[in-house]
């Protein structure tokens, strides 16, 4: 019984440390644009990732990209590459880097950084004085990035 209780306590502690292991946007390590380490230590949920990609209030990825599997989401864009086959074209680490901050892999891309909280340019301050202050958080949470990556990894040719 003592061993079982100890094992339970250890597993709960490990689970808590996995949640506590979230990497802050400023602490993400990019290697040639890829991010090897999970941002949360928790596996992404592909079903949630699909919702984020298609949601106008969250990722809104379909504003620029097309995803055949999300054909029920209207007004898909043609600015970025079609995401069909993304799981074959890029590794999980590359997908994580692209979603977190595509500019680290693709210089000059128009794609926004979804996991960034510093270095924003706000011309509105000079023109209207009404731009947001400097305390903006990332567009997506670390877990939402992991969910999007999990979904994109399922898109195979």
Backbone as a printed PyTorch tensor [residue, N CA C, xyz], in Angstrom:
tensor([[[  0.8230,  -1.2000,   0.0000],
         [  0.0000,   0.0000,   0.0000],
         [  0.8610,   1.2550,   0.0000]],

        [[  1.9430,   1.2610,   0.8010],
         [  2.8190,   2.4270,   0.8510],
         [  3.4090,   2.7270,  -0.5230]],

        [[  3.7970,   1.6770,  -1.2370],
         [  4.3820,   1.8790,  -2.5660],
         [  3.3510,   2.4750,  -3.5130]],

        [[  2.1030,   2.0070,  -3.4470],
         [  1.0520,   2.5250,  -4.3140],
         [  0.7870,   3.9980,  -4.0370]],

        [[  0.7340,   4.3680,  -2.7640],
         [  0.5090,   5.7580,  -2.4020],
         [  1.6690,   6.6160,  -2.8750]],

        [[  2.8900,   6.1130,  -2.6930],
         [  4.0680,   6.8600,  -3.1380],
         [  4.0570,   7.0270,  -4.6570]],

        [[  3.6840,   5.9730,  -5.3640],
         [  3.6280,   6.0480,  -6.8240],
         [  2.5760,   7.0630,  -7.2590]],

        [[  1.4300,   7.0840,  -6.5840],
         [  0.3740,   8.0340,  -6.9030],
         [  0.8490,   9.4590,  -6.6550]],

        [[  1.4820,   9.7000,  -5.5100],
         [  1.9900,  11.0240,  -5.1900],
         [  3.0290,  11.4580,  -6.2260]],

        [[  3.9060,  10.5500,  -6.6280],
         [  4.9300,  10.8680,  -7.6210],
         [  4.3030,  11.2000,  -8.9700]],

        [[  3.2930,  10.4400,  -9.3780],
         [  2.6710,  10.6920, -10.6770],
         [  1.9070,  12.0090, -10.6710]],

        [[  1.2480,  12.3340,  -9.5650],
         [  0.5490,  13.6120,  -9.4710],
         [  1.5650,  14.7490,  -9.5180]],

        [[  2.6590,  14.5890,  -8.8340],
         [  3.7170,  15.6010,  -8.8590],
         [  4.2810,  15.8020, -10.2450]],

        [[  4.4780,  14.7080, -10.9860],
         [  4.9940,  14.8130, -12.3490],
         [  3.9890,  15.5110, -13.2490]],

        [[  2.7030,  15.1930, -13.0760],
         [  1.6710,  15.8350, -13.8870],
         [  1.6260,  17.3270, -13.5950]],

        [[  1.7200,  17.7080, -12.3400],
         [  1.7050,  19.1210, -11.9710],
         [  2.9210,  19.8400, -12.5420]],

        [[  4.0710,  19.1890, -12.5340],
         [  5.2650,  19.8420, -13.0760],
         [  5.1790,  19.9770, -14.5870]],

        [[  4.4750,  19.0520, -15.2580],
         [  4.3010,  19.1650, -16.7120],
         [  3.4760,  20.3950, -17.0460]],

        [[  2.4270,  20.6490, -16.2530],
         [  1.6010,  21.8150, -16.4860],
         [  2.4010,  23.0800, -16.1480]],

        [[  3.1810,  23.0120, -15.0780],
         [  3.9620,  24.1660, -14.6540],
         [  5.1420,  24.4360, -15.5820]],

        [[  5.4180,  23.5380, -16.5050],
         [  6.5810,  23.6590, -17.3680],
         [  6.3100,  24.5040, -18.6090]],

        [[  5.2140,  25.2680, -18.6180],
         [  4.9080,  26.0870, -19.7850],
         [  6.0480,  27.0630, -20.0520]],

        [[  6.4450,  27.1190, -21.3080],
         [  7.5400,  27.9940, -21.7210],
         [  6.9610,  29.3610, -22.0950]],

        [[  7.4980,  30.4070, -21.5130],
         [  7.0510,  31.7640, -21.8220],
         [  7.4580,  32.1310, -23.2470]],

        [[  6.6950,  33.0020, -23.8970],
         [  7.0370,  33.3930, -25.2700],
         [  8.4770,  33.8840, -25.4330]],

        [[  8.9970,  34.6030, -24.4590],
         [ 10.3570,  35.1260, -24.5630],
         [ 11.4180,  34.0650, -24.2990]],

        [[ 11.0200,  32.8890, -23.8160],
         [ 11.9760,  31.8200, -23.5060],
         [ 11.9820,  30.6980, -24.5460]],

        [[ 11.1970,  30.8420, -25.6080],
         [ 11.1410,  29.8150, -26.6540],
         [ 12.4700,  29.8030, -27.4070]],

        [[ 13.0050,  28.6070, -27.6120],
         [ 14.2590,  28.4430, -28.3440],
         [ 13.9620,  27.9710, -29.7670]],

        [[ 14.4030,  28.7520, -30.7370],
         [ 14.2190,  28.4260, -32.1510],
         [ 15.5440,  27.9270, -32.7210]],

        [[ 15.4960,  26.8080, -33.4480],
         [ 16.6580,  26.2790, -34.1510],
         [ 16.2880,  26.1990, -35.6250]],

        [[ 16.8400,  27.0880, -36.4150],
         [ 16.4740,  27.1960, -37.8310],
         [ 14.9600,  27.3350, -37.9900]],

        [[ 14.3300,  28.0460, -37.0660],
         [ 12.8970,  28.2800, -37.1140],
         [ 12.0660,  27.2430, -36.4050]],

        [[ 12.6270,  26.0770, -36.1150],
         [ 11.8810,  24.9980, -35.4600],
         [ 11.9720,  25.1360, -33.9410]],

        [[ 10.9500,  24.6330, -33.2590],
         [ 10.9210,  24.6140, -31.8000],
         [ 10.7620,  23.1600, -31.3780]],

        [[ 11.8560,  22.5690, -30.9420],
         [ 11.8730,  21.1470, -30.5920],
         [ 11.0380,  20.8250, -29.3540]],

        [[ 11.1140,  21.6760, -28.3450],
         [ 10.4790,  21.3840, -27.0690],
         [  9.0280,  21.8450, -27.0610]],

        [[  8.1500,  20.9910, -26.5490],
         [  6.7540,  21.3720, -26.3830],
         [  6.6800,  22.6310, -25.5330]],

        [[  5.7420,  23.4900, -25.8250],
         [  5.5840,  24.7160, -25.0530],
         [  4.9120,  24.4680, -23.7140]],

        [[  4.2850,  23.2910, -23.5680],
         [  3.5290,  23.0040, -22.3500],
         [  3.9190,  21.6940, -21.6750]],

        [[  4.5030,  20.7830, -22.4120],
         [  4.7450,  19.4520, -21.8660],
         [  3.5000,  18.5890, -21.9120]],

        [[  2.4300,  19.1030, -22.4970],
         [  1.1600,  18.3800, -22.6120],
         [  0.8680,  18.2000, -24.1000]],

        [[  0.4980,  16.9980, -24.4770],
         [  0.1990,  16.7240, -25.8860],
         [ -0.9380,  17.6140, -26.3750]],

        [[ -0.8160,  18.0490, -27.6120],
         [ -1.8740,  18.8460, -28.2120],
         [ -3.0880,  18.0090, -28.5600]],

        [[ -4.2430,  18.6440, -28.6190],
         [ -5.5040,  17.9940, -28.9510],
         [ -5.8810,  18.4130, -30.3740]],

        [[ -5.8030,  17.4830, -31.3360],
         [ -6.0800,  17.8590, -32.7330],
         [ -7.4920,  18.3980, -32.9610]],

        [[ -8.4790,  17.9010, -32.2020],
         [ -9.8470,  18.4000, -32.3720],
         [ -9.9320,  19.8720, -31.9720]],

        [[ -9.2770,  20.2290, -30.8790],
         [ -9.2450,  21.6330, -30.4590],
         [ -8.4570,  22.4670, -31.4610]],

        [[ -7.3820,  21.8880, -31.9920],
         [ -6.5840,  22.5880, -32.9920],
         [ -7.3930,  22.9470, -34.2220]],

        [[ -8.2510,  22.0260, -34.6670],
         [ -9.1080,  22.2970, -35.8280],
         [-10.0580,  23.4570, -35.5310]],

        [[-10.5850,  23.4920, -34.3150],
         [-11.4830,  24.5900, -33.9370],
         [-10.7420,  25.9280, -33.9460]],

        [[ -9.5280,  25.9290, -33.4440],
         [ -8.7300,  27.1610, -33.3860],
         [ -8.4140,  27.6560, -34.7870]],

        [[ -8.0260,  26.7390, -35.6640],
         [ -7.6830,  27.1090, -37.0420],
         [ -8.8720,  27.7240, -37.7680]],

        [[-10.0620,  27.2100, -37.5130],
         [-11.2610,  27.6890, -38.2010],
         [-11.9750,  28.8220, -37.5080]],

        [[-11.5780,  29.1710, -36.2900],
         [-12.2770,  30.1930, -35.5120],
         [-11.7980,  31.5970, -35.8630]],

        [[-12.7220,  32.4590, -36.1960],
         [-12.3960,  33.8630, -36.4860],
         [-11.9350,  34.5830, -35.2210]],

        [[-12.2800,  34.0700, -34.0380],
         [-11.9160,  34.7180, -32.7750],
         [-10.6130,  34.1910, -32.1990]],

        [[-10.0820,  33.1170, -32.7570],
         [ -8.8430,  32.5420, -32.2270],
         [ -7.7520,  32.6230, -33.2800]],

        [[ -7.3800,  31.4840, -33.8570],
         [ -6.2920,  31.4740, -34.8250],
         [ -6.6230,  32.1320, -36.1420]],

        [[ -7.8540,  31.9020, -36.6090],
         [ -8.3130,  32.4380, -37.8890],
         [ -7.3470,  32.1150, -39.0250]],

        [[ -6.7400,  30.9570, -38.9550],
         [ -5.7750,  30.5380, -39.9760],
         [ -6.4000,  30.5010, -41.3690]],

        [[ -7.7040,  30.1630, -41.4200],
         [ -8.3680,  30.0500, -42.7150],
         [ -8.5940,  31.4050, -43.3900]],

        [[ -8.2830,  32.4850, -42.7240],
         [ -8.3560,  33.7830, -43.3930],
         [ -7.3080,  33.8650, -44.4890]],

        [[ -6.1980,  33.1410, -44.3100],
         [ -5.1050,  33.1610, -45.2890],
         [ -4.8530,  31.8090, -45.9440]],

        [[ -5.1950,  30.7210, -45.2510],
         [ -4.9040,  29.3660, -45.7290],
         [ -6.1860,  28.6110, -46.0520]],

        [[ -6.0710,  27.6220, -46.9300],
         [ -7.1650,  26.7000, -47.2050],
         [ -6.8570,  25.3620, -46.5570]],

        [[ -7.9090,  24.7340, -46.0250],
         [ -7.7910,  23.4070, -45.4190],
         [ -8.9940,  22.5990, -45.8990]],

        [[ -8.7660,  21.6460, -46.7760],
         [ -9.8580,  20.8710, -47.3530],
         [-10.6910,  20.1860, -46.2780]],

        [[-10.0460,  19.6800, -45.2280],
         [-10.7610,  18.9770, -44.1580],
         [-11.6950,  19.9100, -43.3880]],

        [[-11.5170,  21.2100, -43.5220],
         [-12.3850,  22.1870, -42.8610],
         [-13.2620,  22.9010, -43.8890]],

        [[-13.7100,  22.1670, -44.8910],
         [-14.4930,  22.7510, -45.9870],
         [-15.7680,  23.4270, -45.4930]],

        [[-16.2660,  23.0360, -44.3230],
         [-17.4720,  23.6490, -43.7860],
         [-17.2080,  25.0470, -43.2120]],

        [[-15.9490,  25.4290, -43.0720],
         [-15.5990,  26.7750, -42.6010],
         [-15.5400,  27.6790, -43.8340]],

        [[-16.4060,  28.7050, -43.8880],
         [-16.4530,  29.5580, -45.0900],
         [-15.3070,  30.5580, -45.1660]],

        [[-15.1480,  31.1240, -46.3480],
         [-14.2320,  32.2200, -46.6150],
         [-12.7750,  31.8680, -46.3620]],

        [[-12.3530,  30.7340, -46.8730],
         [-10.9500,  30.3460, -46.7330],
         [-10.1030,  31.1470, -47.7100]],

        [[ -8.9410,  31.5500, -47.2420],
         [ -8.0800,  32.4420, -48.0100],
         [ -7.1240,  31.7290, -48.9390]],

        [[ -6.4700,  32.5100, -49.7510],
         [ -5.5010,  31.9920, -50.7070],
         [ -4.1740,  32.7210, -50.6410]],

        [[ -3.9200,  33.4320, -49.5480],
         [ -2.6690,  34.1800, -49.4080],
         [ -1.5240,  33.2440, -49.0360]],

        [[ -1.7500,  32.4050, -48.0230],
         [ -0.7310,  31.4590, -47.5650],
         [ -0.8830,  30.1310, -48.2740]],

        [[  0.0690,  29.2390, -48.0570],
         [ -0.0290,  27.9270, -48.7090],
         [ -1.2060,  27.1090, -48.1850]],

        [[ -1.7260,  26.2430, -49.0360],
         [ -2.7660,  25.3020, -48.6190],
         [ -2.1640,  24.4130, -47.5320]],

        [[ -2.9200,  24.1830, -46.4610],
         [ -2.3860,  23.4110, -45.3400],
         [ -2.5620,  21.9060, -45.4880]],

        [[ -3.2600,  21.4760, -46.5320],
         [ -3.3490,  20.0330, -46.7960],
         [ -1.9380,  19.4880, -46.9540]],

        [[ -1.6210,  18.4120, -46.2620],
         [ -0.2950,  17.8120, -46.3560],
         [  0.7490,  18.4660, -45.4650]],

        [[  0.3400,  19.4020, -44.6070],
         [  1.3070,  20.0840, -43.7270],
         [  2.0480,  19.0940, -42.8420]],

        [[  1.3690,  18.0320, -42.4240],
         [  1.9950,  17.0190, -41.5740],
         [  3.0620,  16.2150, -42.2910]],

        [[  3.0330,  16.2080, -43.6240],
         [  4.0780,  15.5470, -44.4150],
         [  5.2100,  16.5200, -44.7730]],

        [[  4.8690,  17.7900, -44.9590],
         [  5.8730,  18.7810, -45.3760],
         [  6.7870,  19.2270, -44.2530]],

        [[  6.2420,  19.3050, -43.0380],
         [  7.0110,  19.8210, -41.9150],
         [  6.9380,  18.8710, -40.7270]],

        [[  8.0080,  18.8370, -39.9470],
         [  8.0330,  18.0460, -38.7150],
         [  7.2020,  18.7640, -37.6480]],

        [[  6.9500,  18.0670, -36.5590],
         [  6.2070,  18.6800, -35.4520],
         [  6.9550,  19.9080, -34.9300]],

        [[  8.2600,  19.8140, -34.8080],
         [  9.0660,  20.9450, -34.3210],
         [  8.9840,  22.1270, -35.2850]],

        [[  9.0150,  21.8520, -36.5830],
         [  8.9050,  22.9240, -37.5740],
         [  7.5120,  23.5560, -37.5280]],

        [[  6.4760,  22.7230, -37.4080],
         [  5.1170,  23.2510, -37.3080],
         [  4.9780,  24.1400, -36.0730]],

        [[  5.5410,  23.6960, -34.9510],
         [  5.4780,  24.4800, -33.7170],
         [  6.1720,  25.8330, -33.9230]],

        [[  7.3090,  25.8360, -34.5580],
         [  8.0160,  27.0830, -34.8270],
         [  7.2520,  27.9950, -35.7510]],

        [[  6.6360,  27.4270, -36.7730],
         [  5.8690,  28.2190, -37.7360],
         [  4.6690,  28.8720, -37.0470]],

        [[  3.9540,  28.1030, -36.2470],
         [  2.7760,  28.6540, -35.5640],
         [  3.2030,  29.6810, -34.5100]],

        [[  4.2290,  29.3690, -33.7480],
         [  4.6700,  30.2860, -32.6890],
         [  5.1570,  31.6050, -33.2770]],

        [[  6.0330,  31.5430, -34.2810],
         [  6.5570,  32.7580, -34.9080],
         [  7.1720,  32.3900, -36.2570]],

        [[  6.3640,  32.4220, -37.2860],
         [  6.7920,  32.0140, -38.6280],
         [  7.9650,  32.8320, -39.1530]],

        [[  8.1310,  34.0520, -38.6510],
         [  9.2210,  34.9050, -39.1250],
         [ 10.5940,  34.3430, -38.7640]],

        [[ 10.6380,  33.4370, -37.8050],
         [ 11.9010,  32.8090, -37.4260],
         [ 12.3500,  31.8110, -38.4980]],

        [[ 11.4070,  31.3010, -39.2960],
         [ 11.7300,  30.3370, -40.3580],
         [ 11.6380,  30.9730, -41.7440]],

        [[ 10.6490,  31.8170, -41.9310],
         [ 10.3910,  32.4090, -43.2370],
         [ 10.5050,  33.9330, -43.1450]],

        [[ 11.6940,  34.4300, -43.3960],
         [ 11.9240,  35.8730, -43.3240],
         [ 10.9910,  36.5890, -44.2900]],

        [[ 10.3860,  37.6390, -43.8330],
         [  9.5100,  38.4330, -44.6890],
         [  8.0890,  37.9170, -44.7980]],

        [[  7.7530,  36.8280, -44.1120],
         [  6.3930,  36.3060, -44.1900],
         [  5.3920,  37.3020, -43.6160]],

        [[  4.1760,  37.2410, -44.1210],
         [  3.0890,  38.0740, -43.6000],
         [  2.3990,  37.4020, -42.4200]],

        [[  2.6940,  36.1410, -42.1920],
         [  2.0140,  35.3950, -41.1310],
         [  2.3380,  35.9950, -39.7650]],

        [[  1.2980,  36.2070, -38.9550],
         [  1.5540,  36.7630, -37.6270],
         [  2.2160,  35.7360, -36.7130]],

        [[  2.9090,  36.2290, -35.7130],
         [  3.4750,  35.3710, -34.6730],
         [  2.3610,  35.1260, -33.6550]],

        [[  1.9710,  33.8860, -33.4820],
         [  0.8650,  33.5730, -32.5860],
         [  1.3120,  33.3840, -31.1420]],

        [[  2.6220,  33.2300, -30.9070],
         [  3.1110,  33.0560, -29.5340],
         [  4.2720,  34.0110, -29.3010]],

        [[  3.9300,  35.2710, -29.2230],
         [  4.9060,  36.3400, -29.0390],
         [  4.2320,  37.3960, -28.1750]],

        [[  4.9890,  38.0240, -27.2800],
         [  4.3860,  39.0600, -26.4510],
         [  5.2560,  40.3120, -26.3190]],

        [[  6.2860,  40.4360, -27.1510],
         [  7.1330,  41.6200, -27.1400],
         [  7.5140,  41.9980, -28.5660]],

        [[  8.0160,  43.2140, -28.7270],
         [  8.5340,  43.6400, -30.0240],
         [  7.4850,  44.0160, -31.0400]],

        [[  6.2940,  44.3830, -30.5840],
         [  5.2490,  44.7760, -31.5150],
         [  5.4720,  46.2050, -31.9930]],

        [[  5.0400,  46.4980, -33.2110],
         [  5.0960,  47.8550, -33.7500],
         [  3.6680,  48.3860, -33.7240]],

        [[  3.4920,  49.5250, -33.0990],
         [  2.1590,  50.1020, -32.9720],
         [  2.1380,  51.5210, -33.5330]],

        [[  2.0100,  51.6640, -34.8290],
         [  2.0130,  53.0090, -35.3980],
         [  0.8350,  53.8430, -34.9180]],

        [[ -0.2180,  53.2180, -34.4320],
         [ -1.3860,  53.9530, -33.9520],
         [ -1.0580,  54.9300, -32.8480]],

        [[ -0.0230,  54.6500, -32.0520],
         [  0.3460,  55.5730, -30.9770],
         [  0.7390,  56.9280, -31.5500]],

        [[  1.4640,  56.9210, -32.6420],
         [  1.9050,  58.1740, -33.2420],
         [  0.7700,  58.8800, -33.9830]],

        [[ -0.1670,  58.1250, -34.5280],
         [ -1.2070,  58.7140, -35.3650],
         [ -2.4890,  59.0290, -34.6140]],

        [[ -2.8870,  58.1490, -33.7150],
         [ -4.1590,  58.3650, -33.0190],
         [ -4.0020,  58.4710, -31.5190]],

        [[ -2.9020,  57.9440, -30.9820],
         [ -2.7300,  57.9230, -29.5380],
         [ -3.6080,  56.8840, -28.8700]],

        [[ -4.2560,  56.0410, -29.6530],
         [ -5.2090,  55.0710, -29.1180],
         [ -4.7480,  53.6280, -29.2400]],

        [[ -3.5010,  53.4080, -29.5790],
         [ -3.0200,  52.0300, -29.7080],
         [ -2.9380,  51.3720, -28.3330]],

        [[ -2.9860,  50.0520, -28.3330],
         [ -2.8870,  49.2990, -27.0830],
         [ -1.5500,  49.5750, -26.4170]],

        [[ -1.5300,  49.3940, -25.1090],
         [ -0.2590,  49.5830, -24.3960],
         [  0.6750,  48.4170, -24.6960]],

        [[  1.7920,  48.3690, -24.0370],
         [  2.8090,  47.3580, -24.3250],
         [  2.6160,  46.0490, -23.5700]],

        [[  1.4340,  45.8100, -23.0200],
         [  1.2120,  44.5970, -22.2380],
         [  0.3460,  43.5820, -22.9730]],

        [[  0.4410,  43.5550, -24.2680],
         [ -0.3230,  42.5750, -25.0410],
         [  0.2470,  41.1790, -24.8280]],

        [[ -0.6270,  40.2260, -24.6790],
         [ -0.1940,  38.8390, -24.5830],
         [ -0.1570,  38.2080, -25.9550]],

        [[  0.2630,  36.9470, -26.0170],
         [  0.2840,  36.2530, -27.3140],
         [ -1.1360,  36.0510, -27.8520]],

        [[ -1.2390,  35.9020, -29.1640],
         [ -2.5400,  35.6700, -29.7900],
         [ -3.1400,  34.3330, -29.3480]],

        [[ -2.2890,  33.3240, -29.1970],
         [ -2.7220,  32.0010, -28.7330],
         [ -1.9350,  31.6330, -27.4830]],

        [[ -2.5620,  30.8510, -26.6140],
         [ -1.8450,  30.3410, -25.4450],
         [ -0.8880,  29.2370, -25.8880]],

        [[  0.0100,  28.8760, -25.0090],
         [  0.9600,  27.8040, -25.3230],
         [  0.2170,  26.5150, -25.6620]],

        [[ -0.8390,  26.1940, -24.9100],
         [ -1.5810,  24.9580, -25.1860],
         [ -2.3340,  25.0520, -26.5030]],

        [[ -2.8440,  26.2190, -26.8330],
         [ -3.5160,  26.3760, -28.1220],
         [ -2.5350,  26.1770, -29.2680]],

        [[ -1.3110,  26.6410, -29.1220],
         [ -0.2850,  26.3960, -30.1430],
         [ -0.0700,  24.8950, -30.2770]],

        [[  0.0490,  24.1860, -29.1550],
         [  0.2430,  22.7290, -29.2000],
         [ -0.9440,  22.0420, -29.8590]],

        [[ -2.1560,  22.5310, -29.6090],
         [ -3.3560,  21.9520, -30.2330],
         [ -3.3370,  22.1530, -31.7460]],

        [[ -2.9620,  23.3500, -32.1990],
         [ -2.8820,  23.6280, -33.6410],
         [ -1.8220,  22.7410, -34.2830]],

        [[ -0.6820,  22.6040, -33.6330],
         [  0.3910,  21.7490, -34.1500],
         [ -0.1000,  20.3060, -34.2590]],

        [[ -0.8180,  19.8380, -33.2370],
         [ -1.3290,  18.4590, -33.2600],
         [ -2.2840,  18.2690, -34.4460]],

        [[ -3.1340,  19.2660, -34.7220],
         [ -4.0390,  19.1590, -35.8510],
         [ -3.2710,  19.1880, -37.1780]],

        [[ -2.3740,  20.1550, -37.3260],
         [ -1.6220,  20.2500, -38.5760],
         [ -0.8340,  18.9650, -38.8650]],

        [[ -0.3380,  18.3250, -37.8260],
         [  0.4090,  17.0740, -38.0030],
         [ -0.4670,  15.9640, -38.5440]],

        [[ -1.7940,  16.0650, -38.3850],
         [ -2.6990,  15.0360, -38.9260],
         [ -2.9870,  15.2420, -40.4030]],

        [[ -2.6480,  16.4040, -40.9480],
         [ -2.9410,  16.7080, -42.3480],
         [ -1.8620,  16.1010, -43.2380]],

        [[ -2.1670,  14.9280, -43.7280],
         [ -1.2140,  14.1740, -44.5660],
         [ -1.7300,  14.1350, -45.9980]],

        [[ -0.7900,  14.0540, -46.9560],
         [ -1.1860,  13.9410, -48.3740],
         [ -1.8220,  12.6120, -48.6490]]])
